[in-house]
Every structure is written in C-alpha cells, then in structure tokens.
C-alpha cells in the first residue's frame, strides 16, 4: 500500500478535509470532508487530489439548475438571441435538411462536444463579448465551432468573412463587393453585374457613374 498522504485540513474546491475515516477503497484512504454548503461526505483521497470531486454534489446541482434556467431562454414567447445563435449553429452543422447545411456540415464543419450543451455555450457567450445584434463568427473559416475558433462580430464583419464573398482590391484598399457598393453609393446588383456579367475591369466597374451603364455596349 502506498504511503498515506496527510490531507486533513486541506481544501479541495468546496471541500475541507476533516479526518481519515479508517475506510479504504482500492487501497485509497477515504476521508471525511465538509462542504461549504454544510453537508459532510466521504471521499476517496485520489478523487480529492485529482480534482475529480470538489463538492458534495451541490455544484453539479447548481449547474443543472442554471442549465434549466438558461434553457428557459427557449421557452414560450420570444427566444433569447444567445439561444437562437446556439440553435442555428447546430442546425447549420448537423441538420442535412437545413438550407445552409451544404456550406457547414456538408463541408465537415462541426460543433465541439462541449457546445452541444446550450448552458455551456450560453455561459461562454456571455463571458466572451456577446452583445445584442452581434453574430458568432469562426476565426478560421475552415475550422470548427469551439471556444478557440470563435468570437462575436457585427453582421457587417461576419458578412465580410463569408467564404462566398469576393474581395476586391482597388487603389490599395481591399473590401468586399458589398462594402465597395456602400462606399461608392452604387447598387450591389449593379456592381455585381458590371463585374460578373459585363466583365468590366475593376477600375471601370467602381469608378464609372451609374447613369452611363445603359449606354455601355
């Protein structure tokens, strides 16, 4: 049997170790512990030192209650936008019937395992810059949805990062076709037709006044 580690008096999460119960499980000492909530429980030493057990169970009950509260965001009436973001993210990646599946799940884009729990996703969102009106965006457009590859951006920024967007460089400046249309007060459809249908050079498509389009051959 391995030499006993003296744990009495030490704190592990919400648990403070009181004394060795004299019991053994799998060669491990079973310790009597008091939780911050007031409950006392017996815990195997390895579970304390490894971080596997950090409360009497109250922490997990609180998390479950929190999840239920967050799930309430999907209840009757208007849904909370964070829950909407979670729901549509999963739909894009995992529902072949979703209209956007081909660009996400169909390309192998996945949602990380931990974000399948809406409470975990909502907790991350609220702690990482979510504000009403922002959209979730993948930093690497070919990567999966997960904490290390996602952030919150405006719809304009998200639109710029879409794989289908065409970036146009003119006069040392690079923008999407939508952004050029907005800046130059040209209809997006007009600009798109000039470039894709009429095959105008970029400079002409951007600079030539719209009133002259009807005279173009």
C-alpha positions, 0 to 999 in steps of 0.5 A: 500500500502506498504511503498515506498522504496527510490531507486533513485540513486541506481544501479541495474546491468546496471541500475541507478535509476533516479526518481519515475515516479508517475506510479504504477503497482500492487501497485509497484512504477515504476521508471525511470532508465538509462542504461549504454548503454544510453537508459532510461526505466521504471521499476517496483521497485520489478523487480529492487530489485529482480534482475529480470531486470538489463538492458534495454534489451541490455544484453539479446541482447548481449547474443543472439548475442554471442549465434549466434556467438558461434553457428557459431562454427557449421557452414560450414567447420570444427566444433569447438571441444567445439561444437562437445563435446556439440553435442555428449553429447546430442546425447549420452543422448537423441538420442535412435538411437545413438550407445552409447545411451544404456550406457547414456540415456538408463541408465537415464543419462541426460543433465541439462536444462541449457546445452541444450543451446550450448552458455551456455555450450560453455561459461562454457567450456571455463571458466572451463579448456577446452583445445584442445584434452581434453574430458568432463568427469562426476565426478560421473559416475552415475550422470548427465551432469551439471556444478557440475558433470563435468570437462575436462580430457585427453582421457587417464583419461576419458578412465580410468573412463569408467564404462566398464573398469576393474581395476586391482590391482597388487603389490599395484598399481591399473590401468586399463587393458589398462594402465597395457598393456602400462606399461608392453609393452604387447598387450591389446588383449593379456592381455585381453585374458590371463585374460578373456579367459585363466583365468590366475591369475593376477600375471601370466597374467602381469608378464609372457613374451609374447613369452611363451603364445603359449606354455601355455596349 
